[in-house]
Amino acid sequence: MKNRAAAGRIGKGHLAVKPLDDLLHDAEAEAGAALRTRKLPYDLMKDFEPTGLIATQPFFIVARKTMPANTLKKLIAWLRANGDKANEGNSGVSSPSHVSGILFQQAVGVPLTMVPYRGAGDSTAALLAGQIDVMLNTPALSVRR
């Protein structure tokens, strides 16, 4: 195994050309890179092969307390009607909540303004303060609030 001083897109670009044995690679980070970067030096679906699923993480869709919608169906209708001014907080760029938020937006067909924070604590505090409209959060962080 050769040690290269590269990570992220550059490192994965090297691996796409000459894969190494016994290498673990972070598919979650790659999903984030693929969603936010138009041109990568590799094709995530063609140049890499999944070796297994390690874990899954459920997320709750949570909204500010003053949100007029109190069901998922009503929330989606509200977002569609107010998408130009609605925002969605997350716990940082390429974080699981960010990637899940992008997938949620694609599923409902409404692009929202993404507001990244420096972690789930900060984004949860912003939601509780009414500074953001919605966010995808883990059950552990959502239920306690």
Backbone as JSON Lines, residues from 0, in Angstrom:
{"i":0,"aa":"M","n":[0.84,-1.16,0.0],"ca":[0.0,0.0,0.0],"c":[0.89,1.23,0.0]}
{"i":1,"aa":"K","n":[0.59,2.16,-0.84],"ca":[1.38,3.37,-0.96],"c":[0.63,4.53,-0.29]}
{"i":2,"aa":"N","n":[1.33,5.27,0.53],"ca":[0.73,6.41,1.21],"c":[0.79,7.63,0.3]}
{"i":3,"aa":"R","n":[-0.37,8.19,0.0],"ca":[-0.44,9.4,-0.82],"c":[-0.97,10.54,0.04]}
{"i":4,"aa":"A","n":[-0.41,11.7,-0.17],"ca":[-0.85,12.88,0.58],"c":[-2.04,13.51,-0.14]}
{"i":5,"aa":"A","n":[-3.13,12.79,-0.16],"ca":[-4.34,13.31,-0.79],"c":[-5.55,12.67,-0.16]}
{"i":6,"aa":"A","n":[-6.59,13.44,-0.06],"ca":[-7.84,12.92,0.49],"c":[-8.99,13.46,-0.34]}
{"i":7,"aa":"G","n":[-10.19,13.1,0.02],"ca":[-11.35,13.63,-0.68],"c":[-11.35,13.3,-2.14]}
{"i":8,"aa":"R","n":[-11.69,14.28,-2.96],"ca":[-11.81,14.05,-4.41],"c":[-10.49,13.64,-5.05]}
{"i":9,"aa":"I","n":[-9.39,14.25,-4.63],"ca":[-8.09,13.92,-5.24],"c":[-7.72,12.47,-4.92]}
{"i":10,"aa":"G","n":[-7.85,12.09,-3.65],"ca":[-7.54,10.73,-3.25],"c":[-8.42,9.7,-3.94]}
{"i":11,"aa":"K","n":[-9.72,9.98,-4.03],"ca":[-10.64,9.06,-4.7],"c":[-10.34,8.99,-6.2]}
{"i":12,"aa":"G","n":[-9.89,10.09,-6.77],"ca":[-9.5,10.08,-8.18],"c":[-8.36,9.1,-8.43]}
{"i":13,"aa":"H","n":[-7.39,9.05,-7.51],"ca":[-6.28,8.08,-7.62],"c":[-6.81,6.65,-7.5]}
{"i":14,"aa":"L","n":[-7.73,6.43,-6.55],"ca":[-8.27,5.1,-6.33],"c":[-9.1,4.61,-7.51]}
{"i":15,"aa":"A","n":[-9.79,5.53,-8.16],"ca":[-10.63,5.15,-9.3],"c":[-9.78,4.6,-10.43]}
{"i":16,"aa":"V","n":[-8.56,5.1,-10.56],"ca":[-7.67,4.64,-11.63],"c":[-6.94,3.36,-11.21]}
{"i":17,"aa":"K","n":[-6.47,3.29,-9.99],"ca":[-5.72,2.13,-9.49],"c":[-6.2,1.78,-8.09]}
{"i":18,"aa":"P","n":[-7.26,0.96,-7.98],"ca":[-7.78,0.61,-6.66],"c":[-6.78,-0.18,-5.82]}
{"i":19,"aa":"L","n":[-6.85,0.02,-4.53],"ca":[-6.0,-0.71,-3.58],"c":[-6.83,-1.76,-2.87]}
{"i":20,"aa":"D","n":[-6.19,-2.83,-2.42],"ca":[-6.89,-3.86,-1.66],"c":[-7.11,-3.39,-0.23]}
{"i":21,"aa":"D","n":[-8.12,-3.97,0.4],"ca":[-8.4,-3.73,1.82],"c":[-8.59,-2.25,2.16]}
{"i":22,"aa":"L","n":[-9.3,-1.53,1.33],"ca":[-9.51,-0.11,1.57],"c":[-10.95,0.16,1.96]}
{"i":23,"aa":"L","n":[-11.15,0.87,3.04],"ca":[-12.48,1.32,3.42],"c":[-12.66,2.73,2.89]}
{"i":24,"aa":"H","n":[-13.84,3.01,2.42],"ca":[-14.06,4.34,1.92],"c":[-15.41,4.84,2.36]}
{"i":25,"aa":"D","n":[-15.51,6.1,2.61],"ca":[-16.67,6.72,3.23],"c":[-17.72,7.08,2.18]}
{"i":26,"aa":"A","n":[-18.7,6.2,2.0],"ca":[-19.74,6.43,0.99],"c":[-20.62,7.61,1.35]}
{"i":27,"aa":"E","n":[-20.81,7.87,2.63],"ca":[-21.63,9.02,3.04],"c":[-20.99,10.32,2.57]}
{"i":28,"aa":"A","n":[-19.69,10.46,2.78],"ca":[-18.99,11.67,2.32],"c":[-19.03,11.75,0.8]}
{"i":29,"aa":"E","n":[-18.93,10.61,0.14],"ca":[-18.97,10.6,-1.32],"c":[-20.34,11.02,-1.83]}
{"i":30,"aa":"A","n":[-21.4,10.6,-1.16],"ca":[-22.74,11.02,-1.56],"c":[-22.86,12.53,-1.45]}
{"i":31,"aa":"G","n":[-22.31,13.09,-0.39],"ca":[-22.32,14.54,-0.23],"c":[-21.53,15.23,-1.32]}
{"i":32,"aa":"A","n":[-20.36,14.7,-1.65],"ca":[-19.53,15.29,-2.71],"c":[-20.25,15.22,-4.04]}
{"i":33,"aa":"A","n":[-20.89,14.1,-4.32],"ca":[-21.59,13.94,-5.59],"c":[-22.77,14.89,-5.7]}
{"i":34,"aa":"L","n":[-23.43,15.19,-4.58],"ca":[-24.57,16.09,-4.61],"c":[-24.18,17.55,-4.74]}
{"i":35,"aa":"R","n":[-23.02,17.93,-4.19],"ca":[-22.66,19.35,-4.21],"c":[-21.62,19.71,-5.27]}
{"i":36,"aa":"T","n":[-21.03,18.72,-5.93],"ca":[-20.0,18.98,-6.93],"c":[-20.44,18.44,-8.28]}
{"i":37,"aa":"R","n":[-20.46,19.29,-9.27],"ca":[-20.93,18.88,-10.59],"c":[-19.96,17.94,-11.29]}
{"i":38,"aa":"K","n":[-18.67,18.18,-11.16],"ca":[-17.7,17.36,-11.89],"c":[-16.65,16.79,-10.93]}
{"i":39,"aa":"L","n":[-16.69,15.49,-10.78],"ca":[-15.71,14.8,-9.96],"c":[-14.7,14.11,-10.88]}
{"i":40,"aa":"P","n":[-13.48,13.85,-10.43],"ca":[-12.5,13.18,-11.29],"c":[-12.74,11.67,-11.39]}
{"i":41,"aa":"Y","n":[-13.89,11.22,-10.99],"ca":[-14.25,9.8,-11.04],"c":[-15.77,9.69,-11.09]}
{"i":42,"aa":"D","n":[-16.25,8.52,-11.45],"ca":[-17.68,8.24,-11.45],"c":[-17.96,7.33,-10.26]}
{"i":43,"aa":"L","n":[-18.66,7.85,-9.28],"ca":[-18.9,7.12,-8.04],"c":[-19.57,5.78,-8.3]}
{"i":44,"aa":"M","n":[-20.49,5.73,-9.25],"ca":[-21.23,4.5,-9.51],"c":[-20.47,3.5,-10.37]}
{"i":45,"aa":"K","n":[-19.58,3.97,-11.23],"ca":[-18.85,3.07,-12.13],"c":[-17.47,2.67,-11.62]}
{"i":46,"aa":"D","n":[-16.79,3.58,-10.93],"ca":[-15.41,3.34,-10.53],"c":[-15.25,2.64,-9.18]}
{"i":47,"aa":"F","n":[-16.33,2.56,-8.41],"ca":[-16.26,1.93,-7.1],"c":[-17.35,0.88,-6.98]}
{"i":48,"aa":"E","n":[-17.08,-0.1,-6.15],"ca":[-18.05,-1.17,-5.91],"c":[-18.35,-1.25,-4.42]}
{"i":49,"aa":"P","n":[-19.63,-1.23,-4.04],"ca":[-19.93,-1.32,-2.61],"c":[-19.53,-2.69,-2.06]}
{"i":50,"aa":"T","n":[-19.02,-2.66,-0.84],"ca":[-18.61,-3.92,-0.21],"c":[-19.58,-4.35,0.88]}
{"i":51,"aa":"G","n":[-20.37,-3.43,1.39],"ca":[-21.34,-3.79,2.41],"c":[-21.92,-2.57,3.08]}
{"i":52,"aa":"L","n":[-23.05,-2.78,3.72],"ca":[-23.71,-1.72,4.47],"c":[-23.3,-1.84,5.93]}
{"i":53,"aa":"I","n":[-22.82,-0.77,6.49],"ca":[-22.38,-0.79,7.88],"c":[-23.51,-0.37,8.81]}
{"i":54,"aa":"A","n":[-24.25,0.67,8.44],"ca":[-25.3,1.17,9.33],"c":[-26.32,1.98,8.54]}
{"i":55,"aa":"T","n":[-27.48,2.18,9.14],"ca":[-28.48,3.09,8.61],"c":[-28.86,4.06,9.72]}
{"i":56,"aa":"Q","n":[-29.4,5.21,9.34],"ca":[-29.76,6.21,10.33],"c":[-31.12,6.82,9.98]}
{"i":57,"aa":"P","n":[-32.11,6.64,10.84],"ca":[-33.4,7.29,10.57],"c":[-33.33,8.78,10.9]}
{"i":58,"aa":"F","n":[-34.16,9.56,10.24],"ca":[-34.26,10.99,10.51],"c":[-35.72,11.37,10.66]}
{"i":59,"aa":"F","n":[-35.97,12.32,11.54],"ca":[-37.29,12.92,11.67],"c":[-37.28,14.23,10.9]}
{"i":60,"aa":"I","n":[-38.39,14.55,10.28],"ca":[-38.56,15.87,9.67],"c":[-39.24,16.71,10.74]}
{"i":61,"aa":"V","n":[-38.54,17.72,11.22],"ca":[-39.07,18.55,12.3],"c":[-39.19,20.0,11.81]}
{"i":62,"aa":"A","n":[-40.16,20.7,12.36],"ca":[-40.43,22.08,11.95],"c":[-40.48,22.98,13.17]}
{"i":63,"aa":"R","n":[-40.31,24.28,12.92],"ca":[-40.38,25.25,14.02],"c":[-41.77,25.19,14.67]}
{"i":64,"aa":"K","n":[-41.83,25.58,15.91],"ca":[-43.06,25.47,16.69],"c":[-44.2,26.29,16.09]}
{"i":65,"aa":"T","n":[-43.88,27.41,15.46],"ca":[-44.91,28.29,14.91],"c":[-45.31,27.92,13.48]}
{"i":66,"aa":"M","n":[-44.81,26.79,13.0],"ca":[-45.15,26.33,11.64],"c":[-46.66,26.07,11.58]}
{"i":67,"aa":"P","n":[-47.36,26.64,10.58],"ca":[-48.8,26.42,10.49],"c":[-49.19,24.98,10.14]}
{"i":68,"aa":"A","n":[-48.28,24.23,9.58],"ca":[-48.56,22.83,9.21],"c":[-48.24,21.92,10.4]}
{"i":69,"aa":"N","n":[-49.14,20.97,10.69],"ca":[-48.89,20.05,11.8],"c":[-48.9,18.58,11.39]}
{"i":70,"aa":"T","n":[-48.89,18.31,10.09],"ca":[-48.72,16.95,9.56],"c":[-47.73,17.03,8.41]}
{"i":71,"aa":"L","n":[-47.19,15.89,8.03],"ca":[-46.23,15.88,6.93],"c":[-46.9,16.35,5.63]}
{"i":72,"aa":"K","n":[-48.1,15.91,5.39],"ca":[-48.83,16.31,4.18],"c":[-49.02,17.83,4.14]}
{"i":73,"aa":"K","n":[-49.41,18.41,5.27],"ca":[-49.6,19.86,5.33],"c":[-48.27,20.6,5.23]}
{"i":74,"aa":"L","n":[-47.22,20.03,5.81],"ca":[-45.89,20.64,5.72],"c":[-45.43,20.71,4.28]}
{"i":75,"aa":"I","n":[-45.58,19.61,3.56],"ca":[-45.17,19.59,2.15],"c":[-45.97,20.61,1.35]}
{"i":76,"aa":"A","n":[-47.27,20.71,1.61],"ca":[-48.09,21.71,0.93],"c":[-47.61,23.12,1.27]}
{"i":77,"aa":"W","n":[-47.28,23.37,2.54],"ca":[-46.78,24.68,2.94],"c":[-45.46,24.99,2.26]}
{"i":78,"aa":"L","n":[-44.55,24.0,2.22],"ca":[-43.25,24.2,1.56],"c":[-43.43,24.5,0.08]}
{"i":79,"aa":"R","n":[-44.35,23.81,-0.57],"ca":[-44.59,24.07,-1.99],"c":[-45.14,25.47,-2.21]}
{"i":80,"aa":"A","n":[-45.96,25.94,-1.3],"ca":[-46.54,27.28,-1.43],"c":[-45.55,28.37,-1.03]}
{"i":81,"aa":"N","n":[-44.58,28.04,-0.18],"ca":[-43.66,29.04,0.36],"c":[-42.2,28.72,0.09]}
{"i":82,"aa":"G","n":[-41.93,27.86,-0.89],"ca":[-40.57,27.4,-1.16],"c":[-39.57,28.51,-1.43]}
{"i":83,"aa":"D","n":[-40.04,29.61,-2.02],"ca":[-39.11,30.7,-2.33],"c":[-38.6,31.42,-1.07]}
{"i":84,"aa":"K","n":[-39.3,31.3,0.05],"ca":[-38.84,31.94,1.28],"c":[-38.59,30.95,2.42]}
{"i":85,"aa":"A","n":[-38.87,29.68,2.21],"ca":[-38.66,28.66,3.24],"c":[-37.19,28.24,3.29]}
{"i":86,"aa":"N","n":[-36.74,27.84,4.48],"ca":[-35.36,27.38,4.61],"c":[-35.29,26.08,5.41]}
{"i":87,"aa":"E","n":[-34.18,25.42,5.25],"ca":[-33.95,24.14,5.93],"c":[-32.57,24.16,6.56]}
{"i":88,"aa":"G","n":[-32.51,23.94,7.87],"ca":[-31.24,23.91,8.56],"c":[-30.65,22.51,8.57]}
{"i":89,"aa":"N","n":[-29.33,22.44,8.71],"ca":[-28.66,21.14,8.82],"c":[-27.44,21.3,9.71]}
{"i":90,"aa":"S","n":[-26.83,20.17,10.03],"ca":[-25.7,20.19,10.96],"c":[-24.34,20.32,10.27]}
{"i":91,"aa":"G","n":[-24.33,20.86,9.07],"ca":[-23.08,21.14,8.36],"c":[-23.06,20.56,6.96]}
{"i":92,"aa":"V","n":[-22.28,21.18,6.09],"ca":[-22.19,20.74,4.7],"c":[-21.66,19.31,4.63]}
{"i":93,"aa":"S","n":[-22.34,18.48,3.87],"ca":[-22.04,17.05,3.67],"c":[-22.36,16.19,4.89]}
{"i":94,"aa":"S","n":[-22.97,16.76,5.91],"ca":[-23.37,15.96,7.07],"c":[-24.55,15.08,6.67]}
{"i":95,"aa":"P","n":[-24.84,14.05,7.44],"ca":[-26.01,13.22,7.11],"c":[-27.31,14.01,7.02]}
{"i":96,"aa":"S","n":[-27.48,15.02,7.9],"ca":[-28.71,15.82,7.82],"c":[-28.74,16.68,6.57]}
{"i":97,"aa":"H","n":[-27.58,17.12,6.08],"ca":[-27.52,17.89,4.84],"c":[-27.89,17.02,3.64]}
{"i":98,"aa":"V","n":[-27.28,15.85,3.55],"ca":[-27.57,14.93,2.44],"c":[-29.04,14.5,2.48]}
{"i":99,"aa":"S","n":[-29.54,14.17,3.68],"ca":[-30.95,13.78,3.81],"c":[-31.87,14.93,3.43]}
{"i":100,"aa":"G","n":[-31.48,16.15,3.79],"ca":[-32.27,17.31,3.43],"c":[-32.36,17.51,1.92]}
{"i":101,"aa":"I","n":[-31.25,17.29,1.23],"ca":[-31.25,17.4,-0.24],"c":[-32.16,16.33,-0.84]}
{"i":102,"aa":"L","n":[-32.08,15.12,-0.32],"ca":[-32.94,14.04,-0.82],"c":[-34.41,14.34,-0.54]}
{"i":103,"aa":"F","n":[-34.71,14.93,0.63],"ca":[-36.08,15.31,0.96],"c":[-36.59,16.37,-0.03]}
{"i":104,"aa":"Q","n":[-35.77,17.37,-0.29],"ca":[-36.15,18.42,-1.24],"c":[-36.43,17.84,-2.62]}
{"i":105,"aa":"Q","n":[-35.59,16.92,-3.05],"ca":[-35.8,16.28,-4.36],"c":[-37.09,15.46,-4.35]}
{"i":106,"aa":"A","n":[-37.38,14.78,-3.25],"ca":[-38.58,13.94,-3.17],"c":[-39.85,14.76,-3.23]}
{"i":107,"aa":"V","n":[-39.85,15.94,-2.59],"ca":[-41.07,16.76,-2.58],"c":[-41.09,17.78,-3.71]}
{"i":108,"aa":"G","n":[-39.97,17.92,-4.41],"ca":[-39.91,18.82,-5.56],"c":[-39.88,20.29,-5.21]}
{"i":109,"aa":"V","n":[-39.3,20.61,-4.05],"ca":[-39.22,22.01,-3.62],"c":[-37.79,22.33,-3.21]}
{"i":110,"aa":"P","n":[-37.12,23.23,-3.93],"ca":[-35.78,23.64,-3.48],"c":[-35.9,24.66,-2.35]}
{"i":111,"aa":"L","n":[-35.27,24.37,-1.23],"ca":[-35.28,25.27,-0.08],"c":[-33.91,25.89,0.1]}
{"i":112,"aa":"T","n":[-33.85,27.01,0.77],"ca":[-32.57,27.61,1.1],"c":[-31.94,26.79,2.22]}
{"i":113,"aa":"M","n":[-30.76,26.25,1.95],"ca":[-30.07,25.44,2.95],"c":[-29.27,26.35,3.88]}
{"i":114,"aa":"V","n":[-29.38,26.08,5.18],"ca":[-28.67,26.86,6.19],"c":[-27.81,25.9,7.0]}
{"i":115,"aa":"P","n":[-26.51,25.82,6.69],"ca":[-25.64,24.91,7.44],"c":[-25.21,25.52,8.78]}
{"i":116,"aa":"Y","n":[-25.15,24.69,9.8],"ca":[-24.69,25.1,11.12],"c":[-23.45,24.29,11.48]}
{"i":117,"aa":"R","n":[-22.86,24.57,12.62],"ca":[-21.64,23.88,13.06],"c":[-21.94,22.65,13.9]}
{"i":118,"aa":"G","n":[-23.03,22.0,13.63],"ca":[-23.38,20.79,14.35],"c":[-24.87,20.72,14.63]}
{"i":119,"aa":"A","n":[-25.3,19.55,15.07],"ca":[-26.73,19.33,15.31],"c":[-27.24,20.17,16.48]}
{"i":120,"aa":"G","n":[-26.41,20.44,17.45],"ca":[-26.83,21.28,18.58],"c":[-27.19,22.68,18.12]}
{"i":121,"aa":"D","n":[-26.34,23.27,17.28],"ca":[-26.6,24.63,16.79],"c":[-27.83,24.68,15.9]}
{"i":122,"aa":"S","n":[-27.99,23.7,15.02],"ca":[-29.16,23.71,14.13],"c":[-30.45,23.46,14.91]}
{"i":123,"aa":"T","n":[-30.39,22.6,15.93],"ca":[-31.56,22.36,16.76],"c":[-31.93,23.62,17.54]}
{"i":124,"aa":"A","n":[-30.93,24.31,18.07],"ca":[-31.19,25.57,18.79],"c":[-31.83,26.6,17.86]}
{"i":125,"aa":"A","n":[-31.35,26.68,16.63],"ca":[-31.92,27.62,15.66],"c":[-33.37,27.27,15.34]}
{"i":126,"aa":"L","n":[-33.67,25.98,15.23],"ca":[-35.05,25.55,14.99],"c":[-35.95,25.93,16.17]}
{"i":127,"aa":"L","n":[-35.48,25.66,17.37],"ca":[-36.26,25.98,18.56],"c":[-36.48,27.49,18.71]}
{"i":128,"aa":"A","n":[-35.53,28.28,18.22],"ca":[-35.65,29.74,18.28],"c":[-36.48,30.29,17.12]}
{"i":129,"aa":"G","n":[-36.9,29.42,16.21],"ca":[-37.7,29.87,15.07],"c":[-36.9,30.54,13.97]}
{"i":130,"aa":"Q","n":[-35.57,30.35,13.96],"ca":[-34.71,30.97,12.96],"c":[-34.69,30.19,11.64]}
{"i":131,"aa":"I","n":[-35.05,28.92,11.68],"ca":[-35.18,28.11,10.47],"c":[-36.55,27.44,10.48]}
{"i":132,"aa":"D","n":[-37.02,27.07,9.3],"ca":[-38.37,26.51,9.18],"c":[-38.41,25.01,9.47]}
{"i":133,"aa":"V","n":[-37.52,24.25,8.84],"ca":[-37.51,22.8,9.0],"c":[-36.09,22.28,9.05]}
{"i":134,"aa":"M","n":[-35.95,21.04,9.5],"ca":[-34.67,20.34,9.43],"c":[-34.93,18.85,9.57]}
{"i":135,"aa":"L","n":[-33.99,18.07,9.11],"ca":[-34.02,16.63,9.33],"c":[-33.06,16.36,10.47]}
{"i":136,"aa":"N","n":[-33.54,15.67,11.49],"ca":[-32.75,15.47,12.69],"c":[-32.9,14.03,13.16]}
{"i":137,"aa":"T","n":[-31.95,13.56,13.93],"ca":[-32.03,12.2,14.46],"c":[-33.13,12.12,15.52]}
{"i":138,"aa":"P","n":[-33.71,10.96,15.7],"ca":[-34.75,10.82,16.74],"c":[-34.24,11.22,18.12]}
{"i":139,"aa":"A","n":[-33.01,10.9,18.45],"ca":[-32.48,11.22,19.78],"c":[-32.46,12.72,20.03]}
{"i":140,"aa":"L","n":[-32.14,13.51,19.02],"ca":[-32.12,14.95,19.18],"c":[-33.48,15.59,19.03]}
{"i":141,"aa":"S","n":[-34.39,14.91,18.36],"ca":[-35.71,15.49,18.09],"c":[-36.72,15.22,19.2]}
{"i":142,"aa":"V","n":[-36.74,14.04,19.74],"ca":[-37.75,13.65,20.71],"c":[-37.61,14.41,22.02]}
{"i":143,"aa":"R","n":[-36.4,14.66,22.44],"ca":[-36.17,15.36,23.72],"c":[-36.69,16.78,23.68]}
{"i":144,"aa":"R","n":[-36.81,17.36,22.5],"ca":[-37.18,18.77,22.4],"c":[-38.68,18.87,22.32]}
